[in-house]
Amino acid sequence: MIAYDEDRLKAIGVVEALRAGVPTRISTRVLPDLRKELTELIQEDLNRLRAGQRIPGRLFWGRYGQGKTHVLTTVEHLALEMGFAVSRVSLSREVSCHNLSHFYSRVAPLLRTPDSTVNGLQRKLNQKQPSDLPDSPIILSGRYSHPMPAIILEDYFYTEGEDQDLLYGYLMGGKASATELRRIHKKYRNEPMPKFQRNFKSGEDSSALFGVLADTICFCGYQGWVILIDELELVGRLGKISRLKAYRNLNWLLNWSGTMQYPIYTMAATAENLRDEMWHSTDSSRQHDEAIMPELALEKFGASGREEILKFFETGNSSQCPIIEPVTEAALIDLLEELVKMHGRAYNWNAALNVGKLLRDLGSHPIRTYIRATLEALDIRYLYQEEIVPKAEDLVTSAIEEDENFFSETVENE
């Protein structure tokens, strides 16, 4: 049996992760940071959040293959190292953000914490007592749009077994009937659940769930909640009304109107064609979102809704939302040369490759194309002792078009 030391195992993990196109925590640590300025910008944001400020989040724009997902991975691991809890989600056919309740049910269960490999907060919550709550803003009257999620959290500490698991599931985005929640409250608190001025509405009051979870994260000893969203350009697939709702929800989550009072920091990655094709398209046959959405918001949500949408587009086009520029050739060569060394350590051979020549032979391509070409060239040399010049096809960016059938029927109807 061949023995593998820790260094070699780490190298294998990095190489295989990059081969699969999935950057990992180790790969972001051992390989050069090609977006150091952006990483430092986010670190400054998180330091301000950790100091108690409620700061605006960021979109960042980039072409396909320029490393947007890698940036999110870097930020995810940075936030965990700084003591934050992190939820990361990619938009897809099943996940959109025009319905805040549905979006919460997707991001809450993905919550990662710095000191556990198990998602969620249940282990930490089980170390707390009801007597600890007065030190938290969770019990403050009027803090949330609806008091019920905060009451459910308080009930959690009095329950046990399946009832406790049901309450925890609800707090993490699961379904539970109001009748069941009232039954549990009365069973363990020996009193009926308080009567509310109005019933909890999943769409209107979903912000309360975000707020309670963010405050609970801090209650459990973490610095706040970082929400990372990938593939945001898929918002452009939504119909007009659903896009409007998504923009409003994003404006709140990103705190661009300054109304976020909870310790939440949101960052989203999006392809540039969301802005170029949907926000201010030059196609004269269609109206672009910057023109139609403010008036649609006025019609649907009044003057305040219009102001929110105006603020969303203003901030989305500002320096608050940086563009991922192509990396310099020198930085790219440094990255690929480090990857050559990593390949040699992983497979215990004298790896060598003229990465400068590989770049020139390939021509202009996204970063991930260079990484895959480097690995392919190294694999062929390692296995067959042959030199090849990998070929790469241009990566075509898919156009964004409204598609009422793209997102699942459940997402559209909720």
C-alpha positions in Angstrom: 0.0 0.0 0.0 1.3 3.5 -1.0 1.5 5.9 1.9 0.3 9.5 1.3 1.5 12.2 3.5 -0.7 15.2 4.4 1.0 17.5 1.8 0.3 15.0 -1.0 -3.3 14.4 0.0 -3.9 18.2 0.1 -2.3 18.5 -3.4 -4.5 15.7 -4.8 -7.6 17.4 -3.3 -6.8 20.7 -4.9 -6.0 19.2 -8.3 -9.1 17.0 -8.4 -11.3 19.9 -7.2 -10.1 22.1 -10.0 -10.4 19.3 -12.5 -14.1 19.1 -11.5 -14.5 22.8 -11.7 -15.4 23.1 -8.0 -13.0 25.4 -6.0 -12.6 24.3 -2.4 -11.5 25.9 0.8 -8.0 24.4 0.5 -7.7 25.5 -3.2 -8.5 29.1 -2.3 -5.9 29.1 0.4 -3.0 27.4 -1.4 -3.3 29.0 -4.8 -2.6 32.7 -5.5 -5.6 35.0 -5.0 -6.3 36.6 -8.5 -8.9 39.0 -7.0 -7.0 40.2 -4.0 -8.4 43.7 -4.2 -12.0 42.4 -4.2 -11.2 40.0 -1.3 -9.8 42.9 0.7 -12.9 45.0 -0.1 -15.2 42.2 1.2 -13.0 41.7 4.3 -13.4 45.4 5.1 -17.2 45.0 4.7 -17.2 42.1 7.1 -15.1 43.9 9.6 -17.7 46.7 9.7 -20.5 44.2 10.0 -18.7 42.5 12.9 -18.4 45.9 14.5 -22.2 46.2 14.6 -22.7 48.3 11.4 -25.6 47.5 9.0 -23.8 47.8 5.7 -25.0 47.5 2.1 -24.1 44.2 0.3 -22.7 43.9 -3.2 -23.3 42.4 -6.6 -20.3 41.7 -8.7 -20.4 41.4 -12.4 -18.3 39.2 -14.7 -18.2 37.3 -18.0 -18.7 33.6 -18.0 -15.6 31.7 -16.9 -13.9 34.8 -15.3 -14.0 33.3 -11.8 -17.2 34.5 -10.2 -17.9 31.2 -8.4 -14.3 31.1 -7.2 -14.7 34.6 -5.7 -17.8 33.4 -3.8 -15.9 30.4 -2.6 -13.1 32.7 -1.4 -15.6 34.9 0.4 -17.4 32.0 1.9 -14.2 30.7 3.5 -13.1 34.2 4.6 -16.4 34.8 6.3 -16.2 31.4 8.1 -12.7 32.2 9.3 -13.9 35.6 10.6 -16.6 33.9 12.7 -19.7 34.4 10.5 -22.3 31.8 9.6 -22.7 31.4 5.8 -25.5 30.3 3.5 -24.6 29.9 -0.2 -27.1 29.1 -3.0 -27.1 29.1 -6.8 -30.2 30.2 -8.6 -31.6 27.4 -10.8 -34.8 26.0 -12.1 -35.9 25.2 -8.5 -34.5 28.3 -6.8 -35.4 31.9 -7.5 -35.6 34.9 -5.2 -38.9 36.5 -6.3 -40.7 34.7 -3.5 -38.9 35.5 -0.3 -40.5 32.7 1.7 -39.4 30.1 -0.8 -35.9 31.6 -1.0 -35.6 31.5 2.8 -36.6 27.8 2.7 -33.6 27.2 0.4 -30.9 29.3 2.1 -31.7 28.6 5.8 -31.0 24.9 5.7 -27.7 25.5 3.9 -26.3 27.5 6.9 -22.7 26.7 7.7 -20.9 27.7 10.9 -17.1 27.9 11.5 -17.0 25.2 14.2 -19.1 22.4 12.7 -19.3 20.3 9.6 -23.0 19.9 10.2 -25.3 22.5 8.7 -27.5 24.5 11.0 -27.6 25.8 14.5 -29.3 23.0 16.5 -26.2 21.9 18.4 -25.5 25.4 19.5 -29.2 26.1 20.4 -29.3 23.0 22.6 -26.5 24.6 24.7 -28.7 27.6 25.4 -31.4 28.3 28.0 -34.5 30.5 27.9 -32.8 32.6 30.6 -30.2 33.6 28.0 -32.8 35.4 25.8 -32.9 38.7 27.6 -29.3 39.4 26.4 -30.6 39.1 22.8 -32.6 41.5 20.6 -34.9 38.5 19.7 -37.3 39.4 22.5 -37.5 43.1 21.6 -41.1 44.1 20.8 -41.6 45.4 17.3 -38.2 44.1 16.0 -39.8 41.9 13.4 -42.6 42.4 10.9 -44.5 39.6 12.8 -43.7 38.3 16.3 -44.6 34.6 15.6 -41.1 33.4 14.5 -39.5 34.9 17.7 -42.1 33.2 19.8 -41.4 29.9 18.1 -37.7 30.3 18.8 -38.5 30.9 22.5 -40.8 27.8 22.5 -38.0 25.7 21.2 -36.2 25.9 24.6 -39.2 24.4 26.4 -39.9 21.6 24.0 -38.4 18.2 23.4 -38.4 15.3 21.0 -40.4 15.5 17.8 -42.1 18.7 18.9 -38.7 20.4 19.3 -37.5 19.1 15.9 -40.7 20.4 14.3 -40.1 23.9 15.7 -36.5 23.8 14.6 -37.5 22.7 11.1 -39.9 25.6 10.9 -37.2 28.1 11.9 -35.0 26.6 9.2 -37.6 27.1 6.5 -39.8 24.0 6.9 -43.5 23.8 6.9 -45.7 23.7 10.0 -49.4 24.6 10.4 -50.5 27.3 12.7 -52.6 24.8 14.5 -49.6 22.6 15.2 -47.6 25.6 16.4 -50.4 26.7 18.8 -50.7 23.1 20.1 -47.0 22.9 21.0 -47.0 26.3 22.6 -49.9 25.5 24.8 -48.6 22.0 25.7 -45.2 23.3 26.9 -46.0 26.8 28.1 -49.3 26.1 29.8 -50.9 29.0 28.1 -52.4 29.8 24.7 -50.2 31.3 22.1 -50.7 35.1 22.1 -53.3 36.5 19.7 -51.7 38.6 16.9 -53.2 41.6 15.2 -53.0 39.7 12.0 -52.1 36.2 10.8 -48.5 35.4 9.7 -48.3 35.8 5.9 -45.5 33.8 4.3 -44.8 36.4 1.7 -45.3 39.6 3.6 -43.7 38.4 6.8 -40.8 36.3 5.5 -38.5 39.1 6.5 -39.2 38.2 10.1 -37.8 34.7 9.5 -34.6 36.2 8.1 -34.4 38.5 11.1 -35.0 35.9 13.7 -32.4 33.5 12.1 -29.8 36.3 11.8 -30.3 37.3 15.4 -30.3 33.7 16.5 -26.9 33.2 14.7 -25.5 36.0 16.9 -27.3 34.6 19.9 -25.3 31.4 19.3 -22.0 33.3 19.4 -21.3 34.0 15.7 -20.7 37.4 14.1 -23.7 37.5 11.7 -25.2 35.9 8.6 -23.5 36.1 5.2 -25.7 35.1 2.3 -24.0 34.3 -1.0 -25.9 34.0 -4.3 -24.5 32.6 -7.5 -26.0 32.7 -11.0 -28.1 35.7 -10.3 -28.5 36.4 -14.0 -31.2 33.7 -14.0 -33.5 36.4 -12.5 -33.7 37.6 -16.1 -35.6 34.4 -17.0 -38.6 35.4 -14.8 -41.7 37.1 -16.1 -42.0 40.8 -15.7 -44.0 40.9 -12.4 -41.8 38.2 -10.9 -38.6 40.1 -11.9 -40.0 43.1 -10.1 -40.6 41.1 -6.9 -37.1 39.6 -7.2 -35.5 43.1 -7.5 -37.4 44.3 -4.5 -36.4 41.3 -2.4 -32.8 41.7 -3.5 -32.8 45.4 -2.7 -33.9 44.5 0.9 -31.4 41.6 1.3 -28.6 43.8 -0.1 -29.7 46.6 2.2 -29.5 49.2 -0.6 -32.3 51.3 0.8 -30.9 51.1 4.3 -33.8 49.3 5.8 -32.0 46.1 6.9 -31.8 46.2 10.7 -30.5 42.6 11.1 -26.9 41.3 11.0 -27.1 40.1 7.4 -24.6 40.7 4.6 -25.6 39.6 1.1 -23.3 39.2 -1.9 -24.3 38.0 -5.3 -22.5 37.0 -8.5 -24.0 37.7 -11.9 -23.1 37.5 -15.5 -22.9 40.9 -17.3 -25.7 40.0 -19.7 -28.3 40.6 -16.9 -27.3 44.2 -17.1 -26.6 44.4 -20.8 -29.7 42.5 -22.0 -32.3 43.1 -19.3 -31.4 46.3 -17.4 -30.6 48.7 -20.2 -30.7 46.7 -23.4 -29.9 48.5 -26.7 -32.5 46.4 -28.5 -35.1 48.9 -29.7 -37.7 46.2 -30.0 -38.0 45.8 -26.2 -38.2 48.1 -23.1 -35.4 47.5 -20.6 -36.0 47.0 -16.9 -34.5 50.3 -15.8 -37.3 52.0 -17.8 -40.3 49.8 -17.0 -39.7 48.5 -13.5 -40.0 51.8 -11.6 -43.4 52.6 -13.1 -44.6 49.0 -12.6 -43.4 49.2 -9.0 -45.4 52.5 -8.6 -48.5 50.7 -9.9 -48.1 47.6 -7.7 -46.5 48.9 -4.5 -46.9 52.7 -4.5 -44.3 55.4 -4.2 -42.2 53.6 -1.7 -41.9 50.6 -4.1 -40.9 52.9 -6.9 -38.1 54.4 -4.8 -36.9 51.0 -3.8 -36.5 50.0 -7.5 -34.9 53.2 -8.4 -32.4 52.7 -5.6 -31.8 49.1 -6.7 -30.8 50.0 -10.3 -28.8 53.1 -9.1 -26.7 51.0 -6.7 -26.5 48.0 -9.1 -24.8 50.3 -11.7 -22.5 52.0 -9.2 -19.1 51.3 -7.8 -20.7 49.4 -5.0 -21.0 46.6 -7.5 -17.5 45.9 -8.9 -16.8 44.3 -12.3 -14.4 41.3 -12.4 -11.8 42.4 -14.9 -9.6 40.0 -16.8 -6.4 39.1 -14.8 -3.0 40.1 -16.0 -0.9 37.6 -17.8 1.7 37.7 -15.1 -0.8 36.9 -12.4 -2.2 34.1 -14.5 1.2 32.6 -15.1 1.9 32.6 -11.3 -1.4 30.7 -10.8 -0.7 28.1 -13.5 2.9 27.6 -12.4 1.7 26.9 -8.8 -0.8 24.5 -10.3 2.1 22.7 -12.1 3.9 22.3 -8.8 0.7 21.1 -7.2 0.2 18.4 -9.9 3.8 17.2 -9.3 3.2 16.9 -5.6 -0.2 15.2 -6.1 1.2 12.5 -8.4 4.8 12.4 -7.2 6.5 13.3 -10.4 8.8 16.0 -11.8 6.0 18.1 -13.3 7.1 20.7 -15.9 5.1 22.9 -18.3 5.8 26.1 -20.2 2.6 27.8 -19.1 3.6 31.1 -20.9 3.7 29.2 -24.2 0.4 27.4 -23.3 -1.3 30.8 -22.9 0.0 32.1 -26.2 -1.0 28.9 -28.0 -4.5 29.0 -26.6 -5.2 32.7 -27.1 -7.8 34.6 -25.2 -10.1 32.5 -23.0 -11.7 32.5 -19.6 -9.5 31.6 -16.6 -11.1 28.2 -16.1 -10.2 27.2 -19.6 -6.5 27.9 -18.9 -6.8 25.8 -15.7 -8.4 22.9 -17.5 -5.9 23.1 -20.4 -3.0 23.1 -17.9 -4.3 20.0 -16.1 -5.0 18.3 -19.5 -1.4 19.0 -20.7 0.1 17.8 -17.4 -2.1 14.6 -17.4 -1.0 13.7 -20.9 2.7 14.3 -20.1 2.4 12.4 -16.8 0.6 9.3 -18.4 2.1 9.1 -21.8 5.2 11.4 -21.8 3.8 13.4 -24.7 3.5 17.1 -25.1 0.2 18.4 -26.5 -1.3 21.8 -27.2 -4.8 21.6 -25.7 -7.5 23.2 -27.9 -10.3 25.3 -26.5 -13.6 26.4 -28.0 -14.9 29.9 -27.3 -17.3 29.9 -24.4 -20.7 31.2 -25.6 -22.8 33.2 -23.2 -26.4 32.3 -23.3 -28.8 35.1 -24.0 -31.3 35.9 -21.3 -34.9 35.7 -22.3 -38.1 35.7 -20.2 -39.2 32.1 -19.9 -42.3 31.5 -17.8 -41.6 27.7 -17.8 -38.0 27.9 -16.8 -38.5 28.0 -13.0 -40.4 25.1 -11.5 -44.2 25.5 -11.2 -43.9 25.4 -7.4 -41.5 28.4 -7.4 -43.7 30.4 -9.8 -46.9 29.8 -7.9 -45.7 30.4 -4.3 
